[in-house]
Amino acid sequence: MPFWYYVAMQEIDQSIAEKVAKAGLSDKEAAVYGALLTSGGAFPSKIAGMTRLNRTTVYKILDTLAIRGLVTELEKRGKLFYQVEHPRNIVRYARTKITSANRQLEQAEQIMPVLEGLYSHIINKPIVRFFEGSDGVLQVYEDHVASDEPYEMLGVSNVTDLMQFLPEEFRKRYVSRKEKIGITTRGIFPDKEGDIQYNETIYHNIAKPFLPILRHVPKEFFPYKGEITIYGKNKISLINFSGPQFAGTIIEDQLIHDMMVMIFELAWKGVGSGDLTEERVESKLA
């Protein structure tokens, strides 16, 4: 109970007020009811003095108690005077609350099928989060290594430009975290020198099982300063680090994740079979 309540109870029967509060009234309502019961009836000003509550609060509580049938409002000497109704009304009020609660329970049970149907649609919707600026993009990379469970990361990236964007200390922590979690990686990169030497420059201190397995496509057909990463159990991230405004997006959805895995696997097989040589790409584009 708050301190004011105990101060007020110095002028009101404390045990009665506490029991009334347990019957369903708030502390302040119980204090006002106790004041009326102790005094046999009073004007709001006297109730405010007895309860240490301001008059505005007392008036609101008296109106509430009157609506519940617990107090009666009279007029004496041109002023409002209040006294308690028969105490059995406390029991009647408690029963009314039970009836009301049962009615609300019935209503909740009746609309539950509709609510569950709406909820099922919500939980099947993709969760999409957008990030802006350099700090926002770093949050996306942090999410790649936020899991404690190992998984295979799949990526399509222009890492030469990416390495110029990511701070060196951040890169080291990111790579170290991947190894600690047990994340393996496959990636499709352009055949630029920086991309070809990616493992030697970025993963040189990492155990062999966690070195990315890479395949390369002609750099002429991969000029994009961006990255697509398929990670975790159901996530995809898209990064734009071309500037001036860096941006990232995380999509969390099982169906989209699985479709992206399929697309990556098709691309992976195509690169591995030599089907994506520069000459063949030019032929297909023509």
C-alpha atoms as a printed R data frame, in Angstrom:
    type eleno elety resid chain resno       x       y       z
1   ATOM     1    CA   MET     A     1   0.000   0.000   0.000
2   ATOM     2    CA   PRO     A     2   1.247   3.578  -0.687
3   ATOM     3    CA   PHE     A     3   2.378   5.801   2.203
4   ATOM     4    CA   TRP     A     4  -0.587   8.171   1.863
5   ATOM     5    CA   TYR     A     5  -2.908   5.234   2.442
6   ATOM     6    CA   TYR     A     6  -1.441   4.445   5.860
7   ATOM     7    CA   VAL     A     7  -1.524   8.136   6.836
8   ATOM     8    CA   ALA     A     8  -5.183   8.341   5.856
9   ATOM     9    CA   MET     A     9  -5.991   5.173   7.788
10  ATOM    10    CA   GLN     A    10  -4.984   6.948  11.005
11  ATOM    11    CA   GLU     A    11  -8.427   8.580  10.823
12  ATOM    12    CA   ILE     A    12 -10.210   5.563   9.250
13  ATOM    13    CA   ASP     A    13 -10.580   2.006  10.459
14  ATOM    14    CA   GLN     A    14  -7.586   0.518   8.675
15  ATOM    15    CA   SER     A    15  -8.691  -3.121   8.816
16  ATOM    16    CA   ILE     A    16 -12.092  -2.282   7.286
17  ATOM    17    CA   ALA     A    17 -10.562  -0.272   4.438
18  ATOM    18    CA   GLU     A    18  -8.038  -2.990   3.652
19  ATOM    19    CA   LYS     A    19 -10.771  -5.641   3.543
20  ATOM    20    CA   VAL     A    20 -12.915  -3.466   1.301
21  ATOM    21    CA   ALA     A    21  -9.941  -3.024  -1.020
22  ATOM    22    CA   LYS     A    22  -9.566  -6.798  -1.230
23  ATOM    23    CA   ALA     A    23 -13.245  -7.025  -2.160
24  ATOM    24    CA   GLY     A    24 -12.544  -5.276  -5.434
25  ATOM    25    CA   LEU     A    25 -12.072  -1.560  -4.761
26  ATOM    26    CA   SER     A    26  -8.874   0.330  -5.445
27  ATOM    27    CA   ASP     A    27  -6.841   1.700  -2.527
28  ATOM    28    CA   LYS     A    28  -8.251   5.197  -2.998
29  ATOM    29    CA   GLU     A    29 -11.821   3.968  -3.409
30  ATOM    30    CA   ALA     A    30 -11.455   1.877  -0.255
31  ATOM    31    CA   ALA     A    31 -10.120   4.892   1.619
32  ATOM    32    CA   VAL     A    32 -13.102   7.039   0.578
33  ATOM    33    CA   TYR     A    33 -15.573   4.239   1.383
34  ATOM    34    CA   GLY     A    34 -13.885   3.702   4.753
35  ATOM    35    CA   ALA     A    35 -14.077   7.410   5.532
36  ATOM    36    CA   LEU     A    36 -17.808   7.449   4.852
37  ATOM    37    CA   LEU     A    37 -18.343   4.283   6.866
38  ATOM    38    CA   THR     A    38 -16.326   5.638   9.808
39  ATOM    39    CA   SER     A    39 -17.959   9.073   9.813
40  ATOM    40    CA   GLY     A    40 -21.475   7.904   9.012
41  ATOM    41    CA   GLY     A    41 -21.535  10.267   6.061
42  ATOM    42    CA   ALA     A    42 -19.664  13.414   5.102
43  ATOM    43    CA   PHE     A    43 -19.211  16.266   2.680
44  ATOM    44    CA   PRO     A    44 -16.460  15.854   0.038
45  ATOM    45    CA   SER     A    45 -14.256  18.416   1.785
46  ATOM    46    CA   LYS     A    46 -14.251  16.354   4.990
47  ATOM    47    CA   ILE     A    47 -13.597  13.140   3.035
48  ATOM    48    CA   ALA     A    48 -10.632  14.820   1.323
49  ATOM    49    CA   GLY     A    49  -9.239  15.777   4.718
50  ATOM    50    CA   MET     A    50  -9.703  12.298   6.151
51  ATOM    51    CA   THR     A    51  -8.168  10.491   3.166
52  ATOM    52    CA   ARG     A    52  -5.436  13.030   2.275
53  ATOM    53    CA   LEU     A    53  -6.762  13.003  -1.286
54  ATOM    54    CA   ASN     A    54  -7.434  16.168  -3.276
55  ATOM    55    CA   ARG     A    55 -11.059  17.171  -3.810
56  ATOM    56    CA   THR     A    56 -11.048  16.489  -7.576
57  ATOM    57    CA   THR     A    57 -10.014  12.895  -6.942
58  ATOM    58    CA   VAL     A    58 -12.556  12.522  -4.160
59  ATOM    59    CA   TYR     A    59 -15.400  13.765  -6.396
60  ATOM    60    CA   LYS     A    60 -14.448  11.299  -9.145
61  ATOM    61    CA   ILE     A    61 -14.298   8.407  -6.692
62  ATOM    62    CA   LEU     A    62 -17.633   9.351  -5.127
63  ATOM    63    CA   ASP     A    63 -19.252   9.391  -8.579
64  ATOM    64    CA   THR     A    64 -17.797   5.955  -9.294
65  ATOM    65    CA   LEU     A    65 -18.973   4.519  -5.969
66  ATOM    66    CA   ALA     A    66 -22.428   5.999  -6.500
67  ATOM    67    CA   ILE     A    67 -22.713   4.368  -9.940
68  ATOM    68    CA   ARG     A    68 -21.770   1.048  -8.350
69  ATOM    69    CA   GLY     A    69 -24.506   1.486  -5.753
70  ATOM    70    CA   LEU     A    70 -22.093   1.648  -2.829
71  ATOM    71    CA   VAL     A    71 -22.768   5.250  -1.729
72  ATOM    72    CA   THR     A    72 -25.727   7.611  -1.837
73  ATOM    73    CA   GLU     A    73 -25.627  11.265  -2.845
74  ATOM    74    CA   LEU     A    74 -27.824  13.670  -0.828
75  ATOM    75    CA   GLU     A    75 -28.188  17.423  -0.607
76  ATOM    76    CA   LYS     A    76 -27.686  19.146   2.723
77  ATOM    77    CA   ARG     A    77 -27.618  22.888   3.234
78  ATOM    78    CA   GLY     A    78 -27.270  23.333  -0.520
79  ATOM    79    CA   LYS     A    79 -24.229  21.034  -0.697
80  ATOM    80    CA   LEU     A    80 -23.665  17.448  -1.752
81  ATOM    81    CA   PHE     A    81 -23.480  15.026   1.127
82  ATOM    82    CA   TYR     A    82 -22.502  11.353   0.820
83  ATOM    83    CA   GLN     A    83 -23.183   8.285   2.918
84  ATOM    84    CA   VAL     A    84 -22.652   4.571   2.369
85  ATOM    85    CA   GLU     A    85 -25.399   2.240   1.186
86  ATOM    86    CA   HIS     A    86 -26.036  -1.050   2.993
87  ATOM    87    CA   PRO     A    87 -22.778  -3.086   3.103
88  ATOM    88    CA   ARG     A    88 -24.461  -5.999   1.307
89  ATOM    89    CA   ASN     A    89 -24.058  -3.892  -1.832
90  ATOM    90    CA   ILE     A    90 -20.333  -4.689  -1.673
91  ATOM    91    CA   VAL     A    91 -21.216  -8.349  -2.225
92  ATOM    92    CA   ARG     A    92 -23.654  -7.442  -4.991
93  ATOM    93    CA   TYR     A    93 -20.965  -5.345  -6.675
94  ATOM    94    CA   ALA     A    94 -18.464  -8.236  -6.472
95  ATOM    95    CA   ARG     A    95 -21.047 -10.575  -8.024
96  ATOM    96    CA   THR     A    96 -21.673  -8.048 -10.772
97  ATOM    97    CA   LYS     A    97 -17.966  -8.082 -11.587
98  ATOM    98    CA   ILE     A    98 -18.027 -11.897 -11.776
99  ATOM    99    CA   THR     A    99 -21.026 -11.776 -14.097
100 ATOM   100    CA   SER     A   100 -19.360  -9.181 -16.259
101 ATOM   101    CA   ALA     A   101 -16.119 -11.186 -16.380
102 ATOM   102    CA   ASN     A   102 -18.020 -14.344 -17.373
103 ATOM   103    CA   ARG     A   103 -19.800 -12.428 -20.119
104 ATOM   104    CA   GLN     A   104 -16.460 -11.106 -21.409
105 ATOM   105    CA   LEU     A   105 -15.037 -14.638 -21.325
106 ATOM   106    CA   GLU     A   106 -17.959 -15.912 -23.401
107 ATOM   107    CA   GLN     A   107 -17.475 -13.118 -25.919
108 ATOM   108    CA   ALA     A   108 -13.747 -13.830 -26.135
109 ATOM   109    CA   GLU     A   109 -14.396 -17.521 -26.741
110 ATOM   110    CA   GLN     A   110 -16.945 -16.729 -29.449
111 ATOM   111    CA   ILE     A   111 -14.630 -14.473 -31.449
112 ATOM   112    CA   MET     A   112 -11.547 -16.644 -30.916
113 ATOM   113    CA   PRO     A   113 -11.847 -18.463 -34.288
114 ATOM   114    CA   VAL     A   114 -11.910 -15.106 -36.095
115 ATOM   115    CA   LEU     A   115  -8.966 -13.766 -34.100
116 ATOM   116    CA   GLU     A   116  -6.943 -16.931 -34.651
117 ATOM   117    CA   GLY     A   117  -7.630 -16.740 -38.386
118 ATOM   118    CA   LEU     A   118  -6.403 -13.153 -38.529
119 ATOM   119    CA   TYR     A   119  -3.377 -14.018 -36.399
120 ATOM   120    CA   SER     A   120  -2.410 -16.899 -38.694
121 ATOM   121    CA   HIS     A   121  -2.246 -14.460 -41.601
122 ATOM   122    CA   ILE     A   122  -0.093 -12.068 -39.595
123 ATOM   123    CA   ILE     A   123   2.474 -14.656 -38.539
124 ATOM   124    CA   ASN     A   124   2.786 -15.863 -42.146
125 ATOM   125    CA   LYS     A   125   3.646 -12.407 -43.422
126 ATOM   126    CA   PRO     A   126   7.320 -11.666 -44.053
127 ATOM   127    CA   ILE     A   127   9.055  -9.499 -41.488
128 ATOM   128    CA   VAL     A   128  10.897  -6.729 -43.327
129 ATOM   129    CA   ARG     A   129  13.315  -4.362 -41.614
130 ATOM   130    CA   PHE     A   130  15.029  -1.409 -43.257
131 ATOM   131    CA   PHE     A   131  18.349   0.133 -42.229
132 ATOM   132    CA   GLU     A   132  19.880   3.384 -43.447
133 ATOM   133    CA   GLY     A   133  23.371   4.829 -43.301
134 ATOM   134    CA   SER     A   134  26.683   3.187 -42.510
135 ATOM   135    CA   ASP     A   135  25.674   2.279 -38.964
136 ATOM   136    CA   GLY     A   136  22.454   0.766 -40.224
137 ATOM   137    CA   VAL     A   137  24.287  -1.453 -42.710
138 ATOM   138    CA   LEU     A   138  26.644  -2.629 -39.967
139 ATOM   139    CA   GLN     A   139  23.580  -3.691 -37.974
140 ATOM   140    CA   VAL     A   140  22.606  -5.929 -40.877
141 ATOM   141    CA   TYR     A   141  26.014  -7.630 -40.799
142 ATOM   142    CA   GLU     A   142  25.723  -7.979 -37.036
143 ATOM   143    CA   ASP     A   143  22.496  -9.902 -37.594
144 ATOM   144    CA   HIS     A   144  24.391 -12.428 -39.745
145 ATOM   145    CA   VAL     A   145  26.294 -13.523 -36.650
146 ATOM   146    CA   ALA     A   146  23.579 -12.992 -34.035
147 ATOM   147    CA   SER     A   147  22.693 -16.698 -33.928
148 ATOM   148    CA   ASP     A   148  24.393 -19.223 -31.651
149 ATOM   149    CA   GLU     A   149  23.599 -22.105 -34.009
150 ATOM   150    CA   PRO     A   150  25.846 -23.029 -36.951
151 ATOM   151    CA   TYR     A   151  24.478 -22.720 -40.483
152 ATOM   152    CA   GLU     A   152  25.650 -22.323 -44.086
153 ATOM   153    CA   MET     A   153  25.764 -18.729 -45.316
154 ATOM   154    CA   LEU     A   154  25.175 -18.196 -49.039
155 ATOM   155    CA   GLY     A   155  26.164 -14.925 -50.638
156 ATOM   156    CA   VAL     A   156  26.389 -13.020 -53.895
157 ATOM   157    CA   SER     A   157  28.683 -10.073 -53.372
158 ATOM   158    CA   ASN     A   158  31.097  -7.566 -54.848
159 ATOM   159    CA   VAL     A   159  33.556  -7.889 -51.989
160 ATOM   160    CA   THR     A   160  36.292  -5.667 -53.387
161 ATOM   161    CA   ASP     A   161  34.047  -2.661 -52.873
162 ATOM   162    CA   LEU     A   162  32.574  -4.147 -49.718
163 ATOM   163    CA   MET     A   163  35.974  -4.371 -48.012
164 ATOM   164    CA   GLN     A   164  36.476  -0.654 -48.645
165 ATOM   165    CA   PHE     A   165  33.229   0.018 -46.838
166 ATOM   166    CA   LEU     A   166  33.556  -2.213 -43.760
167 ATOM   167    CA   PRO     A   167  35.927  -1.002 -41.003
168 ATOM   168    CA   GLU     A   168  38.858  -3.371 -40.519
169 ATOM   169    CA   GLU     A   169  38.168  -4.057 -36.839
170 ATOM   170    CA   PHE     A   170  34.553  -4.807 -37.633
171 ATOM   171    CA   ARG     A   171  35.602  -7.252 -40.367
172 ATOM   172    CA   LYS     A   172  37.900  -9.078 -37.960
173 ATOM   173    CA   ARG     A   173  35.180  -9.442 -35.320
174 ATOM   174    CA   TYR     A   174  32.669 -10.547 -37.943
175 ATOM   175    CA   VAL     A   175  34.946 -13.253 -39.361
176 ATOM   176    CA   SER     A   176  35.987 -14.419 -35.898
177 ATOM   177    CA   ARG     A   177  32.364 -14.617 -34.801
178 ATOM   178    CA   LYS     A   178  31.492 -16.722 -37.862
179 ATOM   179    CA   GLU     A   179  34.224 -19.210 -36.997
180 ATOM   180    CA   LYS     A   180  33.175 -19.344 -33.348
181 ATOM   181    CA   ILE     A   181  29.544 -20.062 -34.244
182 ATOM   182    CA   GLY     A   182  30.558 -22.581 -36.900
183 ATOM   183    CA   ILE     A   183  29.163 -20.757 -39.929
184 ATOM   184    CA   THR     A   184  30.345 -22.128 -43.275
185 ATOM   185    CA   THR     A   185  30.116 -20.027 -46.426
186 ATOM   186    CA   ARG     A   186  29.660 -20.330 -50.155
187 ATOM   187    CA   GLY     A   187  29.864 -17.211 -52.290
188 ATOM   188    CA   ILE     A   188  29.582 -16.059 -55.890
189 ATOM   189    CA   PHE     A   189  31.859 -13.089 -56.591
190 ATOM   190    CA   PRO     A   190  33.112 -11.254 -59.652
191 ATOM   191    CA   ASP     A   191  36.552 -12.286 -60.866
192 ATOM   192    CA   LYS     A   192  38.288  -9.076 -59.805
193 ATOM   193    CA   GLU     A   193  41.645  -9.443 -58.080
194 ATOM   194    CA   GLY     A   194  40.329  -8.407 -54.684
195 ATOM   195    CA   ASP     A   195  37.473 -10.915 -54.904
196 ATOM   196    CA   ILE     A   196  39.771 -13.729 -56.030
197 ATOM   197    CA   GLN     A   197  42.144 -13.060 -53.125
198 ATOM   198    CA   TYR     A   198  39.299 -12.672 -50.627
199 ATOM   199    CA   ASN     A   199  40.200 -15.674 -48.469
200 ATOM   200    CA   GLU     A   200  43.907 -14.830 -48.366
201 ATOM   201    CA   THR     A   201  43.293 -11.252 -47.269
202 ATOM   202    CA   ILE     A   202  40.222 -11.584 -45.031
203 ATOM   203    CA   TYR     A   203  40.176 -15.200 -43.770
204 ATOM   204    CA   HIS     A   204  43.926 -15.871 -43.474
205 ATOM   205    CA   ASN     A   205  43.727 -16.672 -39.728
206 ATOM   206    CA   ILE     A   206  40.594 -18.812 -39.938
207 ATOM   207    CA   ALA     A   207  40.521 -22.621 -39.735
208 ATOM   208    CA   LYS     A   208  40.230 -24.319 -43.121
209 ATOM   209    CA   PRO     A   209  36.703 -25.775 -42.586
210 ATOM   210    CA   PHE     A   210  35.381 -22.230 -42.254
211 ATOM   211    CA   LEU     A   211  37.116 -20.710 -45.282
212 ATOM   212    CA   PRO     A   212  34.475 -19.577 -47.801
213 ATOM   213    CA   ILE     A   213  34.105 -21.724 -50.902
214 ATOM   214    CA   LEU     A   214  34.022 -19.296 -53.811
215 ATOM   215    CA   ARG     A   215  33.077 -19.267 -57.454
216 ATOM   216    CA   HIS     A   216  33.556 -16.311 -59.765
217 ATOM   217    CA   VAL     A   217  31.698 -14.727 -62.668
218 ATOM   218    CA   PRO     A   218  33.119 -12.225 -65.185
219 ATOM   219    CA   LYS     A   219  33.511  -8.844 -63.521
220 ATOM   220    CA   GLU     A   220  32.004  -7.103 -66.564
221 ATOM   221    CA   PHE     A   221  28.670  -8.632 -65.681
222 ATOM   222    CA   PHE     A   222  28.882  -7.987 -61.951
223 ATOM   223    CA   PRO     A   223  29.501  -4.235 -61.545
224 ATOM   224    CA   TYR     A   224  27.012  -3.835 -58.716
225 ATOM   225    CA   LYS     A   225  28.179  -2.450 -55.382
226 ATOM   226    CA   GLY     A   226  25.876  -4.596 -53.380
227 ATOM   227    CA   GLU     A   227  25.394  -7.919 -51.687
228 ATOM   228    CA   ILE     A   228  22.694 -10.537 -51.193
229 ATOM   229    CA   THR     A   229  23.160 -12.883 -48.239
230 ATOM   230    CA   ILE     A   230  21.020 -15.903 -47.389
231 ATOM   231    CA   TYR     A   231  21.569 -16.762 -43.749
232 ATOM   232    CA   GLY     A   232  20.202 -18.304 -40.597
233 ATOM   233    CA   LYS     A   233  17.142 -20.491 -40.879
234 ATOM   234    CA   ASN     A   234  14.865 -18.058 -42.708
235 ATOM   235    CA   LYS     A   235  16.584 -14.736 -43.422
236 ATOM   236    CA   ILE     A   236  17.876 -12.812 -46.418
237 ATOM   237    CA   SER     A   237  19.735  -9.508 -46.350
238 ATOM   238    CA   LEU     A   238  20.234  -7.071 -49.209
239 ATOM   239    CA   ILE     A   239  22.954  -4.440 -48.931
240 ATOM   240    CA   ASN     A   240  23.574  -1.363 -51.067
241 ATOM   241    CA   PHE     A   241  27.025   0.078 -50.330
242 ATOM   242    CA   SER     A   242  27.351   2.124 -53.489
243 ATOM   243    CA   GLY     A   243  26.719   5.384 -51.646
244 ATOM   244    CA   PRO     A   244  26.171   8.171 -51.031
245 ATOM   245    CA   GLN     A   245  23.314   6.746 -48.997
246 ATOM   246    CA   PHE     A   246  24.112   3.239 -47.766
247 ATOM   247    CA   ALA     A   247  21.107   1.032 -47.080
248 ATOM   248    CA   GLY     A   248  20.259  -2.478 -45.991
249 ATOM   249    CA   THR     A   249  17.168  -4.647 -45.758
250 ATOM   250    CA   ILE     A   250  16.507  -7.837 -43.816
251 ATOM   251    CA   ILE     A   251  13.659 -10.107 -44.907
252 ATOM   252    CA   GLU     A   252  12.610 -12.818 -42.502
253 ATOM   253    CA   ASP     A   253  10.373 -15.369 -44.196
254 ATOM   254    CA   GLN     A   254  10.749 -19.122 -44.699
255 ATOM   255    CA   LEU     A   255   9.271 -19.289 -48.204
256 ATOM   256    CA   ILE     A   256  11.334 -16.395 -49.569
257 ATOM   257    CA   HIS     A   257  14.440 -17.801 -47.878
258 ATOM   258    CA   ASP     A   258  13.946 -21.238 -49.428
259 ATOM   259    CA   MET     A   259  13.298 -19.782 -52.891
260 ATOM   260    CA   MET     A   260  16.472 -17.705 -52.653
261 ATOM   261    CA   VAL     A   261  18.412 -20.822 -51.664
262 ATOM   262    CA   MET     A   262  17.065 -22.548 -54.788
263 ATOM   263    CA   ILE     A   263  18.055 -19.594 -56.993
264 ATOM   264    CA   PHE     A   264  21.522 -19.529 -55.443
265 ATOM   265    CA   GLU     A   265  21.983 -23.270 -56.016
266 ATOM   266    CA   LEU     A   266  21.023 -22.880 -59.668
267 ATOM   267    CA   ALA     A   267  23.510 -20.036 -60.061
268 ATOM   268    CA   TRP     A   268  26.148 -22.036 -58.170
269 ATOM   269    CA   LYS     A   269  25.771 -24.988 -60.532
270 ATOM   270    CA   GLY     A   270  25.837 -22.700 -63.555
271 ATOM   271    CA   VAL     A   271  29.082 -21.049 -62.472
272 ATOM   272    CA   GLY     A   272  30.616 -24.396 -61.560
273 ATOM   273    CA   SER     A   273  29.813 -25.922 -64.922
274 ATOM   274    CA   GLY     A   274  31.436 -23.052 -66.781
275 ATOM   275    CA   ASP     A   275  28.088 -22.003 -68.197
276 ATOM   276    CA   LEU     A   276  28.603 -18.428 -67.043
277 ATOM   277    CA   THR     A   277  31.785 -17.614 -68.958
278 ATOM   278    CA   GLU     A   278  31.941 -14.143 -70.430
279 ATOM   279    CA   GLU     A   279  31.307 -15.446 -73.948
280 ATOM   280    CA   ARG     A   280  28.224 -17.446 -72.923
281 ATOM   281    CA   VAL     A   281  26.780 -14.539 -70.935
282 ATOM   282    CA   GLU     A   282  27.232 -12.216 -73.908
283 ATOM   283    CA   SER     A   283  25.517 -14.787 -76.105
284 ATOM   284    CA   LYS     A   284  22.578 -15.101 -73.722
285 ATOM   285    CA   LEU     A   285  22.206 -11.341 -73.353
286 ATOM   286    CA   ALA     A   286  22.227 -10.953 -77.109
